[in-house]
Structure formats: structure tokens, C-alpha cells
Amino acid sequence: MLTDKLILVTGAAQGMGREIALEAARQGAAHVGIADRDAEGLRSLAGELAAIGAEVTELEVDLAHGDRVTAMVDDFAAAAGGLDTLVNNAGVLDHVFTPADQVQVHQLDEAVWDTVMNINLKAVWLAIKAATPHLMASTNGPSIVNAASVAGMTGAGMTAYSVSKAAVIQLTRTAAIGLSPHIRVNAFSPGSIRTPMSQSHLDAAEDKVARARAMYGNHLIPRFGEVDEIAAAVCFLASDAASFITGVNLPVDGGTMAWRGVRDDITVD
């Protein structure tokens, strides 16, 4: 449970971040900060969080701009009266900024590399740096949870995304060392999760079974993961139930990293 926690979630307007914020409120978080550049998505989420009973602070921010990351953290801490948990969930894929056939290491444009690294890695470091004084002052189980990815644990096709997520795993370990024993720092690595973006990608395929195999055929549990399953894992890492866990990267991947195969019995759910 996250009873009375003051928690800030980045990338909260949709998908995994949205569900993490909602689950934090359901588990008793007193004040939930929701950060994203999607102002409309933030407004919609804020209403749902308030209905659950949490205080809410909306923070419209583009994490590609480093100077705004520190302001985001400080603004939330000022509004909430402190900070107990930082969830660095926001992230972007290479092909958001370039065609999908131009994401290999020899093709990727330098500007795309810089943008992905700024959002996926630099903003995580800057948020940790800005959050540290507030977390050091917390007496309510201070913690940081970072979004990594299975793409950061094995070779994957998107150059900047994969490298950034591998770096987040190492940043998590480094931060866990530097901030121990007062602040716990962990990461989670999702497999293929059903979000509006991933579902639309599957629905658009002419051969849906082939697309499903490509998306989640390497899951031992042969389906998309669901956002509530990610939220449960993240909120566990943020909770006092995980009080002896730090420096960990938790795969929430349906068994992807347990083997080297692709299932041959995939159906579309």
C-alpha cells in the first residue's frame, strides 16, 4: 500500500503512467503529481484521481528540456508539502521522430538520438538529482522507480531507445548505491504491454497473427501484458512492502527474458 505517500509520476497522461497514477491513488496515496506534455490527458486523469480521493497536482512539462525537469520536481514538492516517491515513467521510441526503417545504428539521425536520450535518460537523471533533497527529507519510505525495458536487456531494433533503457538500468544501480541507505532506487522492465499505441499497431496489421508473434511471441505468457499489471509491480516497488529491495531491475515481461524462443501457438486476443 502507498498510504499517505506523496508521489510524482512522469508520462502520466496515458498508458502505463496513467494506470500507475490511478493505482497509487487506489492504494491510498495522499497527493499524486502527474506530469506530461499532454495537457488534455492530464486534465482527464486529474478528475479520476480526485474522484478516488487523492489530492492532485498537474504538471504540464516537456522532459526534452532539462531545465524544466528540476522545476517539475520542485513545483510538485512545493504543492504537496514534500515528496516520498518519484516514478520516472516517461519515455519515447525512436520511430516517434523518424520513420521506422531509419532506426538502425547506421541510419539514425543525430537529432533523433539526442531527443530520445534527453527524454529517456537525461531527464531521469535530472529528476533523480532534483528529487534527492526532497526524498532525503521524507520519513515515509522514500523511493525512486525508473522505467527501463526488456529492450535495454537484450539486443533490439531501435538504437537510441535500446541504448537509453540499458543506461537507465545502470543509472538505477548507480543511484541505489549513491542514495543508500535512505532512498531506495529500483527499475522495472516491461515486455509488450497493451496500450492504445500497441493495440492500434496490432489492429492495423493485415496479418494480425504475424504481427502478434512479432509483438509478444517471445512472451512465455502468450499475450500482451496489461497496464494494471505494470502498475501493480511499480506500486509494489514504491511501497514499504519492498523495503529491503533496492538496486533491482524487475522484468515484468511475461517471461521474455527467461528464454531465447518465439512461441508458435500465438493467437490474437
C-alpha positions in Angstrom: 0.0 0.0 0.0 1.0 3.6 -0.6 -0.9 5.1 2.3 -0.3 8.8 2.7 2.5 8.8 0.1 3.3 11.9 -1.9 4.1 10.5 -5.3 5.1 12.1 -8.6 4.6 10.1 -11.9 6.0 11.3 -15.2 4.5 10.3 -18.6 1.2 10.1 -16.7 -1.3 11.2 -19.3 -1.8 7.8 -20.9 -0.8 4.1 -20.9 1.3 2.7 -18.1 1.9 6.1 -16.4 -1.8 6.8 -16.2 -2.6 3.5 -14.6 0.4 3.8 -12.2 -1.1 7.2 -11.0 -4.5 5.7 -10.6 -3.3 2.6 -8.7 -1.2 4.8 -6.4 -4.4 6.7 -5.6 -6.3 3.5 -5.0 -3.6 2.4 -2.7 -4.0 5.5 -0.5 -1.5 8.0 -1.9 -2.4 11.3 -0.3 -1.1 13.5 -3.2 -0.4 12.4 -6.8 1.6 14.6 -9.1 1.0 13.9 -12.8 3.5 15.2 -15.3 3.2 15.1 -19.1 3.2 17.4 -22.1 -0.4 16.3 -22.9 -2.5 18.9 -21.0 -5.8 17.4 -22.1 -4.8 14.0 -20.9 -3.7 15.4 -17.6 -7.0 17.2 -17.0 -8.9 14.0 -17.7 -6.7 11.9 -15.3 -6.8 14.6 -12.6 -10.6 14.3 -12.4 -10.4 10.5 -12.0 -7.7 10.8 -9.3 -9.8 13.4 -7.4 -12.8 11.1 -7.5 -10.7 8.4 -5.9 -9.8 10.8 -3.1 -6.3 11.9 -3.8 -5.0 15.4 -4.0 -3.7 16.1 -7.5 -1.1 18.4 -9.0 -1.0 18.7 -12.8 2.4 19.5 -14.3 2.5 20.2 -18.0 6.1 19.7 -19.0 8.2 18.6 -22.0 11.0 16.5 -20.5 13.2 17.0 -23.5 14.1 20.4 -22.0 16.3 19.7 -19.0 15.7 23.0 -17.2 12.1 22.1 -16.9 12.7 18.8 -15.1 14.0 20.4 -12.0 11.1 22.9 -11.9 8.7 20.0 -12.3 10.0 18.2 -9.2 10.3 21.4 -7.1 6.8 22.6 -8.1 5.3 19.3 -7.0 7.2 19.2 -3.7 6.0 22.7 -3.0 2.4 21.9 -3.8 2.4 18.6 -1.9 4.5 19.7 1.0 7.2 17.2 0.1 8.0 14.1 -1.9 8.1 10.4 -1.0 8.2 8.6 -4.3 9.4 9.6 -7.8 8.3 7.4 -10.7 10.3 8.2 -13.8 7.9 6.5 -16.3 8.1 8.9 -19.3 9.8 7.6 -22.4 9.7 7.7 -26.2 10.6 5.4 -29.1 12.9 6.3 -31.9 10.2 6.0 -34.5 8.2 8.8 -32.9 10.7 11.1 -34.5 11.8 9.2 -37.6 10.5 6.5 -40.0 10.6 3.0 -38.5 13.0 1.9 -41.3 15.6 4.5 -40.1 16.2 3.5 -36.6 19.2 1.2 -37.1 22.6 2.4 -35.7 23.9 3.4 -39.2 20.7 5.2 -40.2 19.6 7.1 -37.1 19.7 10.9 -37.3 21.8 12.6 -34.6 18.9 14.9 -33.7 16.7 11.8 -33.0 19.4 10.2 -30.9 19.7 13.4 -28.8 15.9 13.8 -28.3 15.4 10.2 -27.2 18.4 10.3 -24.9 17.2 13.6 -23.4 13.8 12.2 -22.6 14.6 8.6 -21.7 17.9 9.1 -19.9 18.9 12.7 -19.1 15.5 13.6 -17.8 15.6 10.6 -15.5 19.0 11.6 -14.1 17.9 15.2 -13.7 14.7 14.2 -11.9 16.6 12.0 -9.5 19.0 14.8 -8.9 16.2 17.3 -8.2 14.2 14.9 -6.1 17.1 13.8 -3.8 16.9 16.7 -1.3 13.1 16.3 -1.0 13.4 12.5 -0.6 16.1 12.8 1.9 13.7 14.9 4.0 11.0 12.2 3.7 10.1 10.0 6.6 7.6 8.0 4.7 9.7 5.3 2.9 11.3 7.4 0.2 11.9 5.6 -3.1 12.5 6.1 -6.8 11.2 3.8 -9.5 12.5 4.1 -13.1 11.0 2.7 -16.3 13.6 0.6 -18.2 12.6 -2.0 -20.8 13.5 -5.5 -22.0 14.9 -3.6 -25.0 17.6 -2.5 -22.6 18.4 -6.0 -21.5 18.9 -7.6 -24.9 19.5 -6.5 -28.5 16.6 -4.7 -30.0 16.0 -2.9 -33.3 15.6 0.7 -32.1 19.1 2.1 -31.5 18.5 5.1 -29.2 15.6 3.6 -27.3 17.5 0.4 -26.5 20.7 2.2 -25.5 18.8 4.6 -23.3 16.9 1.9 -21.5 20.1 -0.1 -20.9 21.6 3.1 -19.4 18.6 3.6 -17.2 19.2 0.2 -15.7 22.8 1.1 -14.9 21.7 4.6 -13.6 19.3 2.8 -11.3 22.1 0.7 -9.8 24.4 3.7 -9.5 21.7 5.8 -7.9 20.8 3.0 -5.5 24.5 3.0 -4.3 24.8 6.7 -4.1 21.5 7.3 -2.3 21.6 4.3 0.1 20.5 3.7 2.8 17.8 6.3 3.0 16.4 6.2 -0.6 15.6 3.0 -2.4 16.0 3.1 -6.2 14.7 0.4 -8.5 13.6 -0.1 -12.1 11.0 -2.1 -14.0 11.4 -3.6 -17.5 8.1 -4.2 -19.3 7.6 -6.6 -22.1 5.0 -5.8 -24.8 2.1 -4.1 -23.0 -1.4 -3.4 -24.3 -1.6 0.4 -24.6 -3.6 2.4 -27.1 -0.5 2.7 -29.3 0.4 -1.0 -29.2 -3.2 -2.1 -29.7 -3.6 0.2 -32.7 -0.3 -1.2 -34.2 -1.8 -4.7 -33.9 -5.2 -3.7 -35.2 -3.7 -2.1 -38.3 -1.8 -5.2 -39.4 -3.1 -7.1 -42.4 -1.8 -10.3 -40.9 -2.7 -9.9 -37.2 -1.3 -13.3 -36.1 2.1 -12.4 -37.7 2.1 -9.0 -36.0 1.1 -10.6 -32.7 4.0 -13.0 -33.0 6.4 -10.1 -33.6 5.0 -8.1 -30.7 4.5 -10.8 -28.0 5.6 -14.1 -29.5 8.6 -14.2 -27.1 6.3 -14.0 -24.0 6.0 -17.3 -22.2 2.6 -16.0 -21.2 1.2 -15.6 -24.8 -0.5 -12.3 -24.7 0.1 -8.6 -24.2 0.8 -7.5 -20.6 -1.9 -5.2 -19.2 -1.2 -1.7 -17.8 -2.7 -2.7 -14.4 -0.1 -5.5 -14.2 2.7 -2.9 -14.7 1.1 -0.5 -12.2 0.9 -3.3 -9.5 4.6 -4.0 -9.9 5.6 -0.3 -9.8 3.4 0.4 -6.8 4.9 -2.6 -5.0 8.5 -1.3 -5.6 7.4 2.1 -4.3 5.7 0.6 -1.2 7.1 -0.3 2.2 6.4 -4.0 1.3 9.6 -3.6 -0.8 11.6 -2.0 2.0 14.5 -4.4 1.6 14.7 -4.1 -2.2 17.0 -1.6 -3.9 19.2 -1.6 -7.0 16.9 -4.1 -8.7 15.7 -4.2 -12.3 12.4 -6.1 -12.2 11.3 -7.6 -15.6 7.5 -7.5 -15.9 7.7 -9.2 -19.3 5.6 -12.4 -19.4 8.8 -14.5 -19.3 10.5 -12.8 -22.2 14.0 -12.8 -20.7 13.8 -16.4 -19.5 14.4 -17.9 -22.9 15.5 -17.4 -26.5 12.5 -18.6 -28.4 9.3 -17.4 -30.1 6.0 -19.2 -29.4 4.4 -21.0 -32.4 0.9 -21.0 -30.8 0.1 -17.3 -30.8 -3.5 -16.2 -31.3 -4.8 -12.7 -31.3 -6.7 -11.7 -28.2 
